[in-house]
Amino acid sequence: MRAKLLRWLREGMVLLLIAAVVMLVVDQFRKPDLPPAFLSTPLHTLDGNTLDLKALSDERPLLVYVWATWCGVCRYTSPSVASLAEEGGNVVTVALRSGDDSTLSHWLKKKKYAMQVVNDEQGQLSRLWQIQVTPTVLVISKGEVKSVTTGFTSRWGMKLRLWWAGL
């Protein structure tokens, strides 16, 4: 019985390693080619604040979450991002082609999400940043992009990336 358990454990570890390698390769393939002016792009939130990504990432790592109300995967990732923001996490979100400001505000209120949201109503910002996949999660620390992930990311995955960027 013990030998069988060890074999299953070993096979499970190999499967996890293969999955991690596949995810890293897919992330590298889908990763946006951010322009040099990425960090200096002026961003305006729905509540009228102007954000500076470089300044926000100086004290502690910043999570930038690019998502959309119509994105199926975002339905599973957005609650985790909202939870991080509510816990005081350093989080900025960019809503990609999700309607005008009032429509997006209404949607956020309905979902009870309290996070800083930049409305990329026409997709100009995502085109400038060359983001082609939603959701996309970027982690920035001290003005440097440390991590870019596309597709589903768990809450713990985001927390781990923020922790890693802070080292």
C-alpha positions in Angstrom: 0.0 0.0 0.0 2.8 2.4 0.9 4.6 1.8 -2.4 1.4 2.5 -4.3 0.9 5.7 -2.4 4.5 6.8 -3.2 4.0 6.0 -6.9 0.8 8.1 -7.0 2.5 10.9 -5.2 5.5 10.8 -7.6 3.2 10.7 -10.7 1.2 13.6 -9.2 4.4 15.7 -8.8 5.4 15.0 -12.4 2.0 16.0 -13.6 2.2 19.3 -11.6 5.6 20.0 -13.0 4.5 19.4 -16.6 1.4 21.6 -16.0 3.7 24.4 -14.6 6.0 24.2 -17.6 3.1 24.3 -20.1 1.6 27.3 -18.3 4.9 29.2 -18.4 5.3 28.5 -22.1 1.7 29.6 -22.9 2.3 32.8 -20.8 5.4 33.6 -22.7 3.7 33.1 -26.0 0.6 35.3 -25.1 2.6 37.9 -23.2 2.0 41.4 -24.5 5.0 43.3 -25.8 4.6 46.4 -23.6 5.9 49.7 -25.1 8.6 51.6 -23.3 6.1 54.3 -22.4 3.9 51.7 -20.6 4.6 53.0 -17.1 4.2 56.6 -18.0 0.7 56.2 -19.5 -1.6 58.5 -17.7 -4.6 56.6 -16.3 -7.9 58.0 -15.1 -10.2 56.0 -12.9 -14.0 56.0 -12.9 -14.0 58.1 -9.8 -11.8 60.8 -11.4 -8.4 60.0 -9.9 -5.3 60.1 -12.0 -2.9 57.1 -11.5 0.8 56.8 -12.1 1.8 53.1 -12.3 5.4 53.8 -11.6 4.7 55.8 -8.4 2.1 53.2 -7.3 4.7 50.4 -7.6 7.5 52.2 -5.7 6.4 51.3 -2.1 5.0 47.8 -2.8 4.3 45.6 -5.8 1.3 46.7 -7.9 -1.1 44.3 -9.6 -2.6 45.6 -12.8 -5.6 43.5 -13.9 -6.9 43.9 -17.5 -10.4 42.4 -17.8 -13.8 42.8 -19.4 -17.4 42.4 -18.2 -18.0 40.2 -21.2 -15.0 37.9 -20.6 -16.0 34.4 -19.4 -12.7 33.7 -17.6 -12.9 37.1 -15.9 -16.0 36.0 -14.1 -13.9 33.6 -12.1 -10.8 35.9 -11.7 -12.5 39.2 -11.0 -13.8 38.2 -7.5 -10.3 37.3 -6.4 -8.9 40.6 -7.6 -11.8 42.5 -5.9 -11.1 40.6 -2.7 -7.4 41.6 -2.9 -8.3 45.2 -3.4 -10.8 45.1 -0.5 -8.0 43.7 1.8 -5.9 46.7 1.0 -3.9 45.2 -1.8 -2.1 47.5 -4.3 -4.5 46.8 -7.2 -5.5 48.8 -10.3 -7.9 47.3 -12.9 -8.5 48.2 -16.5 -11.9 47.3 -17.9 -11.5 46.6 -21.6 -14.4 47.6 -23.9 -17.0 47.1 -21.2 -19.3 50.1 -22.0 -19.4 53.7 -21.0 -18.5 54.9 -17.5 -22.1 54.8 -16.1 -22.7 51.3 -17.5 -19.5 50.0 -16.1 -20.1 51.7 -12.7 -23.6 50.2 -12.6 -22.1 46.7 -13.4 -19.4 47.1 -10.6 -22.1 48.2 -8.1 -24.3 45.2 -9.0 -21.3 42.9 -8.4 -20.3 44.7 -5.3 -16.7 45.2 -6.5 -14.8 48.1 -4.8 -11.6 48.5 -6.8 -9.9 51.2 -8.8 -11.1 50.8 -12.3 -9.8 52.5 -15.5 -12.4 52.3 -18.2 -10.8 51.5 -21.6 -14.1 52.0 -23.3 -12.8 51.9 -26.9 -9.8 49.6 -26.3 -7.2 52.3 -27.0 -5.2 51.5 -23.9 -5.1 47.8 -24.5 -4.0 48.4 -28.2 -1.3 50.7 -27.0 -0.1 48.0 -24.4 -0.7 45.3 -27.1 -2.9 43.2 -24.8 -4.8 40.7 -26.8 -6.0 38.3 -24.1 -8.4 38.8 -21.2 -7.8 38.6 -18.4 -4.1 39.7 -18.3 -2.4 40.2 -14.9 0.7 42.3 -14.7 2.8 42.7 -11.6 5.0 45.8 -11.3 7.5 46.5 -8.7 9.6 49.7 -8.4 8.7 50.7 -11.9 9.6 47.4 -13.5 7.3 44.7 -14.9 8.1 41.6 -12.9 5.3 39.2 -14.1 2.7 39.0 -16.9 0.1 36.2 -16.8 -2.8 35.7 -19.2 -5.9 33.6 -18.6 -7.2 32.3 -15.4 -5.1 33.1 -12.3 -6.1 32.1 -8.7 -6.2 34.4 -5.8 -3.2 32.6 -4.3 -1.4 32.8 -7.7 -1.8 36.5 -7.6 -0.7 36.8 -4.0 2.3 34.6 -4.7 3.3 36.8 -7.7 3.0 40.0 -5.6 5.0 38.4 -2.8 7.7 37.2 -5.3 7.9 40.7 -6.9 8.5 42.3 -3.5 11.6 40.2 -2.8 
